[in-house]
Amino acid sequence: MGQREGFSASDVEKINRMYQCSGDSIGTGPPISLPFPVPPPFNGIGSGGGGGAFPTGPYPNGGPFYPGYGYYPSGPGGPQPYYPGGYYPQGPGPYPPVGPYGYGPYYPYDEKDSEMYDLVQENQKIVTAESMWSLGKFRFGAAALLRPALSVPPPTLCRLQHTIPPELEKVAQEKDPKFSEMVQYFFHKACVKLEPRLVEYLKKNPRWTEEDRKKRVQAIIDIVASVASTVEIRFPVMRETGHYEVLTGYRSHHCVHRLPVKGGIRFSMDVSRDEVMALGALMTYKCSCVHVPFGGAKGGIKLDPGAYTSKELQAITRRYTIELAKKNFIGPGIDVPAPDMGTSDREMSWIADQYGKTIGHRDINALATVTGKPLHQGGIRGRTEATGRGVFIATNVFVRDPEWMKVIGLEPGMEGKTVIVQGFGNVGMHAAHFFNKAGCKVIGVQEVDVSLVNEEGIDVDELAQYKSEHKSIKGFPKASEATTNLMEHPCDILIPAATEKSITSDNAANIKAKIIAEGANGPTTPAADKILQGNKVLVIPDLYCNAGGVTASYFEYLKNLNHISFGKLSFRQEAENLRQILKSVQDSLRDAGVCVEVKPTEDLRHYLDNASEADVVASGLKYVLETAGLGIMTIANQHQLCLDLRTAAYIWSVEKIFKTYEGAGLSM
């Protein structure tokens, strides 16, 4: 490459050294006579094997081009520096002609290209267009590197399909990626598959060009990928000892395509701005996955709840509520929190009371400002066990399907399946209860301080009672303490219901379970996910598997808005109608000479005599999760994703969010 204005001799030497041809094969393009001298290797012949220079123009339709990386031909001006790092995917054109030289899209190659880009940028030789940037990264096209002396029109960009941002590509191999980057990676991975379908959907607007549709799709994807707003709150608190502390709290609204937004409040030393933003995004996708009309949110306060008294925690919770209210970050039509790590119905009761006695004192729906409340404060029966019940329902959707079980080598049906639970908190305990009730054997339970194993099966209800009395499962007499990692113990179903990133590239290959039902948020890293799929392990993803909690919260929200509990007006009438039907059947049989007594089944008798709000919640939860599960199955088959249910679930969710934004008339 000859020295150009704005580049020093050392710069030119660095570029030449970076892009020296290294292939053995020669490109098939014909050598072209140039009106000016061009030093090798930029002599009109492309390099095949290791990349190198492109043939120097002119070309009629922007081709032929050769795979590799190097410089873009620029006609009479000589070889121009071209943004490196990719190859032309479509072979020899046609690409849109621009002046005396061709132009075409390319794919990013690797991180070493940033050296070239910084060099060009430093010398102010690069001209970009807005559509070449997505999420702040150069991905979709090439920049025209123009000399001031040349009068060449800028190229018309030819946009490529959505790609995973370069800064997130490393997440697929990392052992311990950030949770926020995991969520973003899974989202963009789904968008790569989903984008063509969304462009096709916009063909309902016949006046739009193909490029218009692609631009609109990308704009909405960028909106869904970003966080709408996040507030950080600092406030003082006086401890009972008399000294003061300044605490930091957060609340993040991820996607406001539906209002109110919904998400838990956690009290933990791990709470950070990054964490609440990532969990808020996951809540958006989770709500959409199960057809719950909420946007996503998350919040919390950075503290150790065990280090504070009940009186101190109440003062902190009430102050946090007021701070959110002053910033319009809470309210029945704005943001409806729920319990999360370190919080319970107690804290939700404090929030509801504080809001109702201050900002919401004139709002008849003030109780609907938070869910997960105690029953006497407007809570709903069945909310406590809803997440664990949801884990069971979501797993059963796939276990009962013969085709899915055939893929992973299991017999359909829950009966006799062995289960191991990691984490025996609210989610793990109730999930284990429902699996055990369905005929499974819970052979292992792993906690932070101890792991229990019993190949004949652990009585889950007895273990729950033991933990309630002793505050730990350590010493439970009907199981032995395991000396190995139970995550790697042979079983049919593994339920990670504890912390994020418990399954990584380090232990994924050793997991012997055939089904992983994610009761926790983000228990599997992308690298581990890939290993598990390769080993034919069916991973039921968190945004679907543990969505039972937010579904029951939605039912509680509706109860608070309607100001009446479910079934209060209908249970008696429905029970009487059923009794009359049974009596009518019995009388008809006797009239026909068949003297039998028609008796209700055990389940029907329970409904006739003891139906409650909890039964309505359980029935609604089953309907919602089974419907969502069938939708995810359909998406997995349509996109030929095989066992990649996580991508299928994200596609299932994001497509609905996209259509909501599009239907609302998004302004460009």
RAKAGI-V764598 format. One record per helix or strand. SS is the DSSP state (H for helix, E for strand). FROM is the first residue (numbers start at 1). TO is the last residue. If there is no record, write none. Layout:
# RAKAGI-V764598
ss from to
SS FROM TO
SS FROM TO
This chain:
# RAKAGI-V764598
ss from to
H 9 18
E 26 26
E 47 47
E 72 72
H 75 77
E 80 80
E 98 98
E 101 101
H 113 122
E 127 127
H 130 132
E 133 134
E 137 138
E 144 144
H 166 172
H 179 204
H 210 225
E 229 238
E 244 255
E 261 268
H 273 289
E 295 302
H 305 307
H 310 326
E 331 331
E 335 339
H 345 357
H 366 369
E 370 370
H 375 377
H 386 399
H 402 408
E 418 422
H 426 437
E 441 446
E 451 453
H 460 470
E 480 481
H 486 488
E 493 496
E 503 503
H 508 510
E 515 517
E 524 524
H 526 534
E 538 540
H 542 545
H 548 562
H 571 591
H 602 610
H 613 638
H 645 663
